[in-house]
Amino acid sequence: MERDIYLIGLNHRTAGVEVRERFALTDCNVLEQGVVPIDDVVSEVLILSTCNRVEILAVGRGPEVVSRVLRGWSAARGQCEHDLAPYVYTHKGPEAIRHLFRVASSLDSMVVGEPQILGQLKDAYRKAIERNCTRVILNRLLHKAFSVAKRVRTETGVASSAVSISYAAVELAKRIFGEMNQYKAMLIGAGEMAELAATHLLHAGISKIYVANRTFERGRELARQFNGEAIHFEDLFERLADADIIISSTGAHEAIIRARDIKDVLRRRKHRPMFFIDIAVPRDIDPDVNNLDNVYLYDIDDLKEVVEENLAQRREEASKALTIVEEETGKFGQWLRSLELQPTIVDLIRRSERIAQDELARTLKRLGPVDDETRDALEAMLSSMVRKLNHEPITFLKRRHSEEDAGPRYIDIARRMFNLDDDNVPPDAHCDRRRHDEDN
């Protein structure tokens, strides 16, 4: 049974935030926690877990791949497999490739065109490499996904007015508060989303920004960028009384703010309204906070209305981007099929014959008219050379192809060495690798 590519996941369309946080794999180590062990069934695996999606990309054999992934995934979160299954989609082969390209190009994001997902995918790939969980197929697939994303951003305007979850959060705040210059905001967390939120809050005219982060130095660094004030995390509830708008985006595994924490804050604020936007998954703020008077809590799924308005502006560009994704999916599927031995042998011989015929044509042009006997002799010589030159490489590939796991790797090397896929390799490709080798 041949290997295939599988993508099993859930996202903001198939599962609400309360489900996504239950099955988030943000801190799971693929090998050590045994989410998806590498063995005869699954030979490569990568986990992507963000606030809006959890997806497991696997290369494996047979229907057992999907059940293996679902079982490992739910067990890693201490949940029942049957509770996970209703929210999960499964893609195989070209559908899995197409979906990954859409994700990398931010066409499947809640905010279409946002750039954060590509960085998150690259980070997931880096971790998978460090854990030795990728081989020939996922390595090629991920690099192709990155190049597809670059092509989409270059050839379409889908990212030209791209926004982010942080932008949507601030837009929501503006709708509720109107003029922002008389209000103060607190950012809990100091990552990329907090940084983006600070940028948009300043543009909206917020009067003051506080930053609370578990690592105080990082919080102070972010606060300095925006002329804000860093506060120690242990002083969070003491200083919450100063903020009208709170945007939280930490990586905490469970809620860090609950209703019982806010009651005293409200009393000290003389019950002036507080506006919480929780863009973290798992959520930072317990939903019971929303039961308090004068407190308004929104989570990431509440931003969909703002996001839909943004999407409508770029729907036409997204359509162009999908055409690129479709084209690249076809090309990758062709490469995947070429990893079989026979297509590579055929391509290798065809390449040699094409070069031989081109050289024969140039030689005959230089020689001028020749008789049929001379022409037949030249063609026979070239045909013999093609056979003999290809004999050793083909014998080598046949031998390696019979070895477990080695076949696709050597076939991929051969295809790249002879450029059988007509890849456009720039002249400075691998310069960094050459410099590294020279330095060592």
BAMARVO-486858 format. One record per residue (C-alpha): x, y, z. Coordinates in Angstrom, 1 decimal, decimal comma. Layout:
! residues N
      c1      c2      c3
       X       Y       Z
...
END
This chain:
! residues 440
      c1      c2      c3
     0,0     0,0     0,0
     1,5     3,4    -1,1
     1,9     6,3     1,2
    -0,4     9,3     1,0
    -0,7    12,7     2,6
    -3,4    13,2     5,3
    -4,5    16,4     7,0
    -6,8    16,0    10,0
    -7,9    19,1    11,8
   -10,5    21,5    13,2
   -10,7    25,3    12,8
   -12,8    28,4    13,5
   -15,5    27,2    11,1
   -16,0    23,7    12,4
   -15,5    24,3    16,1
   -16,2    27,1    18,6
   -13,6    28,6    20,8
   -14,7    26,4    23,7
   -13,9    23,3    21,6
   -10,7    24,7    20,1
    -9,2    25,3    23,5
   -10,1    21,8    24,7
    -8,2    20,3    21,9
    -5,3    22,8    21,4
    -1,9    21,3    21,0
     0,2    24,4    21,6
     2,6    22,8    24,0
     2,6    19,2    22,9
     5,8    17,6    21,9
     5,1    15,3    19,0
     7,5    12,5    20,0
     7,8    12,8    23,7
     4,1    13,0    24,4
     3,4    10,5    21,7
     0,6    12,4    20,0
     1,4    10,7    16,7
     4,3     8,2    17,0
     6,5     7,6    13,9
     6,3     4,0    12,8
     5,3     1,8     9,9
     1,9     3,4     9,6
     2,8     7,1    10,0
     6,3     8,1     8,6
     6,1    11,9     8,8
     4,1    14,3    10,9
     3,7    18,0    11,7
     1,3    19,7    14,1
     0,0    23,2    13,6
    -1,9    24,7    16,6
    -3,0    28,3    16,6
    -5,9    30,2    18,2
    -8,1    29,4    15,1
    -7,0    25,9    14,1
    -5,4    22,7    15,2
    -4,2    20,6    12,2
    -2,1    17,5    12,0
    -0,4    16,8     8,7
     0,8    13,2     8,3
     2,3    11,0     5,7
     1,3     7,3     6,1
    -0,2     4,2     4,8
    -3,9     3,1     4,9
    -7,1     4,2     6,7
    -5,4     3,5    10,1
    -3,6     6,8     9,8
    -6,7     8,8    10,6
    -7,8     6,7    13,5
    -4,2     6,8    14,9
    -4,1    10,6    14,7
    -7,5    11,1    16,3
    -6,7     8,7    19,1
    -3,3    10,3    19,9
    -4,7    13,8    19,6
    -7,6    13,3    22,0
    -5,4    11,3    24,4
    -2,8    14,1    24,5
    -5,5    16,5    25,7
    -7,0    14,0    28,1
   -10,3    14,0    26,1
   -12,5    11,4    24,6
   -12,0    10,6    20,9
   -15,8    10,6    20,3
   -16,0    14,2    21,6
   -13,4    15,3    19,1
   -14,6    13,5    16,0
   -17,7    15,7    15,2
   -15,6    18,8    14,8
   -12,9    17,3    12,6
   -12,3    17,4     8,9
   -10,1    14,9     7,1
    -8,4    15,6     3,8
    -6,3    13,1     1,8
    -4,0    13,4    -1,2
    -4,7    16,4    -3,4
    -7,3    17,7    -1,0
    -4,8    17,8     1,8
    -2,2    19,6    -0,4
    -4,8    22,1    -1,5
    -5,9    22,8     2,1
    -2,4    23,3     3,3
    -1,6    25,8     0,4
    -4,8    27,7     1,3
    -3,8    27,8     5,0
    -0,2    29,0     4,2
    -1,6    31,7     1,8
    -4,0    32,9     4,5
    -7,1    32,1     2,4
    -8,5    29,8     5,1
    -7,9    32,3     7,9
   -10,6    34,0     9,9
    -9,0    37,2     8,6
    -8,2    36,5     5,0
    -4,8    37,8     4,0
    -3,4    38,2     7,5
     0,3    37,5     7,6
     0,6    35,8    11,0
    -0,4    32,3     9,8
     2,6    31,9     7,5
     5,0    32,6    10,5
     3,1    30,2    12,6
     3,3    27,5     9,9
     7,1    28,1     9,5
     7,5    27,8    13,3
     5,5    24,5    13,3
     7,7    23,2    10,5
    10,9    24,2    12,4
     9,8    22,4    15,5
     8,9    19,3    13,4
    12,4    19,3    11,9
    14,0    19,6    15,3
    12,0    16,6    16,4
    13,1    14,7    13,3
     9,5    14,2    12,3
     9,7    15,2     8,6
    11,2    13,5     5,6
    11,2    13,9     1,9
     7,5    14,5     1,3
     6,7    16,9     4,1
    10,0    18,8     3,5
     9,1    19,3    -0,1
     5,4    20,0     0,7
     6,1    22,7     3,3
     8,7    24,5     1,2
     6,2    24,4    -1,7
     3,5    25,8     0,7
     5,8    28,7     1,6
     6,5    29,5    -2,1
     2,8    29,3    -2,9
     2,1    31,8    -0,1
     4,8    34,1    -1,5
     3,3    33,8    -5,0
    -0,2    34,7    -3,7
     1,0    37,7    -1,9
     3,1    38,9    -4,9
     0,6    38,2    -7,7
    -2,7    39,2    -6,0
    -3,9    42,0    -3,8
    -5,3    39,6    -1,2
    -2,8    40,9     1,4
    -2,8    44,6     0,3
    -5,4    45,6     2,9
    -4,9    42,7     5,2
    -5,8    43,1     8,8
    -5,3    40,9    11,8
    -7,3    39,5    14,8
    -5,7    42,3    16,8
    -7,0    44,9    14,3
   -10,5    43,4    14,4
   -10,4    43,5    18,3
    -9,6    47,3    18,2
   -12,2    47,9    15,6
   -14,8    46,3    17,8
   -13,6    48,5    20,7
   -14,0    51,6    18,5
   -17,6    50,6    17,7
   -18,5    50,4    21,3
   -16,5    53,4    22,7
   -16,5    55,7    19,7
   -13,8    58,3    20,4
   -10,9    56,5    22,1
    -8,9    59,5    23,4
   -10,5    59,5    26,8
   -10,0    55,8    27,5
    -7,1    53,6    28,8
    -6,2    50,1    27,6
    -4,3    47,2    29,1
    -2,6    44,5    27,1
    -2,2    41,2    28,9
     0,6    39,3    27,1
     3,4    40,8    25,1
     3,6    38,7    21,9
     3,0    39,6    18,3
    -0,8    39,9    18,7
    -0,3    42,3    21,7
     2,2    44,3    19,7
    -0,3    44,6    16,8
    -3,1    45,6    19,1
    -0,9    48,3    20,6
    -0,2    49,7    17,1
    -3,9    49,8    16,3
    -4,9    51,3    19,7
    -2,4    54,1    19,2
    -3,8    54,8    15,7
    -7,3    54,9    17,2
    -6,1    57,6    19,6
    -6,1    55,7    22,9
    -4,9    57,9    25,7
    -2,8    55,3    27,6
    -1,5    51,8    27,2
    -0,5    49,4    30,1
     1,3    46,2    29,4
     1,2    43,2    31,8
     3,4    40,3    31,0
     4,7    37,3    33,0
     8,2    38,3    31,8
     8,5    41,8    33,0
    11,4    42,8    30,8
     9,5    41,8    27,6
     6,5    43,8    28,8
     8,7    46,8    29,5
    10,3    46,5    26,0
     6,8    46,5    24,4
     5,5    49,3    26,6
     8,6    51,4    25,7
     7,9    51,0    21,9
     4,4    52,6    22,4
     5,2    55,1    25,1
     3,2    52,9    27,5
     3,7    51,7    31,0
     4,7    48,1    32,0
     3,3    46,6    35,1
     4,4    43,5    37,0
     2,1    40,5    36,4
     1,5    40,0    40,1
     0,0    43,6    40,2
    -2,4    42,8    37,4
    -5,6    42,9    39,4
    -4,5    45,9    41,4
    -3,9    47,9    38,1
    -6,9    46,5    36,2
    -9,0    49,2    37,8
    -7,1    51,8    35,8
    -8,1    50,2    32,4
   -11,3    50,6    30,4
   -10,3    48,2    27,6
    -8,4    45,0    28,3
    -7,1    42,9    25,4
    -5,7    39,6    26,5
    -3,5    37,2    24,3
    -1,3    35,1    26,6
    -0,3    31,5    26,1
    -1,8    30,4    29,4
    -3,3    26,9    29,5
    -6,3    28,0    31,6
    -8,2    31,2    32,5
    -6,1    33,8    34,3
    -9,1    36,1    35,1
   -12,3    35,0    36,7
   -15,5    36,7    37,9
   -14,4    36,6    41,5
   -11,2    38,5    40,6
   -13,1    41,3    38,9
   -15,7    42,1    41,5
   -13,3    44,0    43,7
   -11,8    45,7    40,6
   -15,3    47,0    39,7
   -15,9    48,3    43,2
   -12,7    50,3    43,0
   -13,7    51,6    39,6
   -17,1    52,7    41,0
   -18,7    50,3    38,6
   -17,6    52,1    35,5
   -17,9    49,8    32,5
   -15,0    47,5    31,5
   -14,6    46,0    28,1
   -12,6    42,7    27,8
   -11,5    41,2    24,4
   -10,0    37,7    24,8
    -8,1    36,7    21,6
    -6,3    33,8    23,2
    -7,0    30,1    22,7
    -7,2    28,6    25,3
    -9,1    31,6    26,6
    -7,5    33,8    29,2
   -10,8    35,1    30,7
   -13,4    32,8    32,1
   -16,9    33,3    30,5
   -18,4    33,8    34,0
   -16,9    37,3    33,9
   -19,6    38,2    31,4
   -22,3    37,7    34,1
   -21,1    40,7    36,0
   -22,9    44,0    35,6
   -21,0    46,7    33,6
   -18,6    44,1    32,2
   -18,6    43,2    28,5
   -16,6    40,2    27,4
   -15,9    39,2    23,8
   -13,9    36,3    22,6
   -12,2    35,6    19,3
   -15,3    34,2    17,7
   -17,2    37,4    18,4
   -14,9    39,2    16,0
   -16,4    37,4    13,0
   -18,7    40,3    12,0
   -15,7    42,7    11,7
   -13,8    40,1     9,8
   -16,6    39,4     7,3
   -16,7    43,1     6,3
   -13,0    43,0     5,7
   -13,3    39,8     3,6
   -16,0    41,4     1,3
   -13,5    44,0     0,3
   -11,0    41,4    -1,0
   -13,2    38,6    -2,2
   -12,1    39,1    -5,9
    -8,4    39,0    -5,0
    -9,1    35,8    -3,0
   -10,6    34,3    -6,1
    -7,4    35,0    -8,1
    -5,4    33,5    -5,2
    -7,4    30,3    -5,3
    -6,6    29,8    -9,0
    -2,9    29,9    -8,0
    -3,5    27,4    -5,3
    -5,2    25,1    -7,7
    -2,4    25,3   -10,2
     0,3    24,6    -7,6
    -1,7    21,7    -6,1
    -1,6    20,1    -9,5
     2,1    20,6    -9,9
     2,8    19,1    -6,4
     0,6    16,1    -7,1
     2,6    15,5   -10,3
     5,9    15,6    -8,3
     4,4    13,3    -5,7
     3,5    10,7    -8,3
     7,0    11,1    -9,8
     8,5     9,7    -6,5
     7,6     6,3    -7,8
    10,5     4,6    -9,5
     9,2     4,1   -13,0
     8,2     7,7   -13,8
    11,6     8,9   -12,6
    13,4     6,3   -14,9
    11,2     7,4   -17,8
    12,0    11,1   -17,1
    15,7    10,4   -16,8
    15,9     8,6   -20,1
    13,7    11,3   -21,9
    15,9    14,0   -20,6
    19,1    12,3   -21,9
    17,5    11,6   -25,2
    16,3    15,2   -25,6
    19,9    16,5   -24,9
    21,3    13,9   -27,3
    18,9    14,9   -30,1
    19,7    18,6   -29,5
    23,4    18,0   -29,7
    22,9    15,8   -32,9
    21,0    18,7   -34,5
    23,8    21,2   -33,8
    26,5    18,8   -35,0
    24,6    18,1   -38,3
    24,1    21,8   -38,8
    27,9    22,3   -38,5
    28,8    19,4   -40,7
    26,4    20,3   -43,5
    24,7    17,6   -45,6
    25,6    14,0   -44,7
    24,6    10,7   -46,1
    22,1     8,4   -44,4
    24,8     5,9   -43,3
    26,7     8,7   -41,4
    23,5    10,0   -39,9
    22,5     6,5   -38,7
    25,9     5,9   -37,2
    25,7     9,2   -35,2
    22,3     8,4   -33,9
    23,4     4,8   -32,9
    26,4     6,2   -31,1
    24,2     8,7   -29,2
    21,6     6,1   -28,3
    24,3     3,8   -27,0
    25,8     6,7   -24,9
    22,4     7,5   -23,4
    21,9     3,8   -22,4
    25,4     3,5   -20,8
    25,4     6,8   -19,0
    22,0     6,1   -17,5
    22,7     2,4   -16,6
    24,5     3,1   -13,3
    22,1     5,8   -11,9
    19,1     3,6   -12,8
    20,6     0,5   -11,3
    21,5     2,5    -8,1
    17,9     3,8    -7,8
    16,4     0,4    -8,3
    18,6    -1,0    -5,6
    17,7     1,8    -3,1
    14,1     1,8    -4,0
    13,7    -1,7    -2,5
    15,0    -0,3     0,9
    12,4     0,9     3,4
    12,3     4,8     3,5
    15,3     5,2     1,3
    13,5     5,0    -2,0
    11,7     8,4    -2,0
    14,7    10,2    -0,6
    17,1     9,0    -3,4
    14,5     9,5    -6,1
    14,0    13,1    -4,8
    17,7    13,7    -4,9
    18,0    12,3    -8,4
    15,1    14,4    -9,6
    16,7    17,5    -8,1
    20,2    16,6    -9,3
    19,0    16,3   -12,9
    16,3    18,9   -12,5
    13,7    16,5   -13,9
    10,9    18,8   -12,7
    12,2    21,9   -14,5
    12,4    23,8   -11,3
    13,5    27,4   -11,6
    16,6    27,3    -9,4
    18,1    30,8    -8,9
    21,9    31,2    -9,4
    22,5    32,0    -5,7
    20,5    29,0    -4,4
    22,3    27,2    -1,5
    24,9    30,0    -1,2
    24,2    30,1     2,6
    24,9    26,3     2,7
    28,2    26,8     0,8
    29,3    29,6     3,1
    28,5    27,3     6,1
    30,5    24,5     4,6
    33,5    26,9     3,9
    33,3    28,3     7,5
    33,6    24,8     8,8
END
